[in-house]
Amino acid sequence: MARLRLNIPDKEEVYTTEIPLLVNFINYGGHMGNDSVLTLCHEARIRYLESLGQSELDLFGPGIIQVDSLIIYKSEGHRGDLIELKLYIDDISDYGFDLIYHLINKTTGKELARAKTGIVFFDYSVKKMVKIPIGFGKLH
């Protein structure tokens, strides 16, 4: 079976946060559910944008919308584990960028997962993609 790959960029992260695994992240197998990785990434993305004084509905003008995602699972997470998420901006284009997430289980010291979300700038009033705003381009 062919496996997907996702490399962590060889540069400094733009943001780091820590999130504990709560009971709502745990599935019937007793470990973190696969869907929980995207939830953790979403929370980390919101925290990053808030650290910039921005939001998903107003990122230097336009909003953003997620157009794809990729997750590579590396190890299990359990209730009470503390997860460190490092965010990287990669592959900036005229209309968007990739956000890369590196999830480390600080409780066990193991890599938990790697994820990527493709993000495009979006004008919600006309429901169309728009070009990357100057403010974001200057930041990255």
C-alpha positions in Angstrom: 0.0 0.0 0.0 1.3 3.4 -1.0 1.7 5.8 2.0 1.2 9.5 2.0 4.1 11.6 3.2 4.3 15.0 4.8 7.5 16.6 5.7 7.8 19.2 8.4 9.3 22.4 6.9 13.0 23.0 7.7 12.3 26.5 9.2 11.1 28.0 12.4 7.5 27.5 13.3 5.2 30.6 13.2 3.3 29.6 16.3 3.3 27.0 19.1 0.5 26.0 21.5 -0.3 23.2 23.9 -3.7 21.5 24.2 -4.6 18.7 26.7 -6.5 15.7 25.3 -9.9 15.8 27.0 -12.3 12.9 27.2 -14.2 14.2 24.1 -11.1 13.5 22.0 -11.0 9.8 23.0 -12.8 7.1 20.9 -14.1 3.6 21.8 -10.6 2.2 21.3 -9.4 4.2 24.3 -7.1 6.5 22.4 -7.5 9.8 20.5 -9.9 9.5 17.6 -8.7 10.2 14.1 -11.2 13.0 13.7 -9.7 14.7 16.8 -6.5 15.7 15.0 -8.4 18.1 12.7 -10.2 19.5 15.8 -6.8 20.1 17.5 -5.5 21.7 14.3 -8.5 23.9 14.0 -8.1 25.1 17.6 -4.4 25.8 17.0 -5.2 27.7 13.8 -7.7 29.9 15.7 -5.2 30.5 18.5 -2.5 31.5 15.9 -4.8 33.9 14.2 -5.9 35.4 17.5 -2.2 35.9 18.4 -2.1 38.1 15.2 -5.3 40.0 16.2 -7.0 38.3 13.3 -9.7 35.6 12.7 -10.9 33.1 10.1 -13.5 35.6 9.0 -11.1 38.6 8.7 -7.4 37.8 8.0 -6.1 41.1 7.0 -9.4 41.8 5.1 -10.8 38.7 3.6 -11.8 35.5 5.4 -10.2 32.1 4.9 -11.6 28.7 4.0 -10.0 25.2 4.3 -9.9 23.5 0.9 -8.1 20.2 1.8 -6.4 18.3 4.6 -3.9 15.6 5.1 -3.1 13.7 8.3 -0.3 11.3 9.0 -0.8 9.4 12.3 2.4 8.5 14.2 1.4 7.3 17.7 -1.5 7.1 20.1 -2.7 9.8 22.4 -4.7 9.2 25.6 -6.9 11.3 27.9 -4.8 13.6 29.9 -1.8 13.7 27.5 -0.5 17.2 26.8 -0.1 17.9 23.0 2.2 20.5 21.6 1.2 21.8 18.2 3.8 23.7 16.1 2.4 25.5 13.1 4.3 26.3 9.9 3.3 28.4 6.8 4.3 26.8 3.6 3.6 26.9 -0.2 2.2 30.5 -0.3 0.5 31.2 -3.6 -1.5 34.1 -5.1 -4.7 32.9 -3.3 -3.6 30.9 -0.3 -1.1 28.8 1.6 -0.6 25.5 3.4 -0.6 25.3 7.2 1.5 22.5 8.4 0.9 21.2 12.0 3.4 19.1 13.9 1.8 17.4 16.9 4.1 16.1 19.7 2.8 14.3 22.7 4.7 16.0 25.5 3.5 13.4 28.0 5.2 10.5 26.2 7.7 12.5 24.1 6.5 10.8 20.9 5.5 12.4 17.7 1.7 12.1 17.6 0.8 13.3 14.1 1.6 15.5 11.2 -1.2 17.4 9.4 -1.6 19.9 6.6 -4.6 22.1 5.7 -4.8 24.0 2.4 -6.2 27.5 3.1 -7.4 30.0 0.5 -8.5 33.5 1.1 -12.3 33.9 0.6 -14.8 36.7 0.3 -17.8 35.3 2.1 -20.1 38.2 0.8 -19.6 37.0 -2.8 -18.6 33.4 -2.1 -15.4 33.6 -4.1 -11.7 33.1 -3.6 -9.7 36.3 -3.5 -6.0 37.2 -3.8 -3.8 37.0 -0.7 -4.0 40.3 1.2 -1.0 42.5 1.4 -0.9 42.4 5.2 -0.6 38.6 5.2 2.0 38.7 2.4 4.2 41.1 4.4 3.9 38.9 7.5 5.0 35.8 5.7 
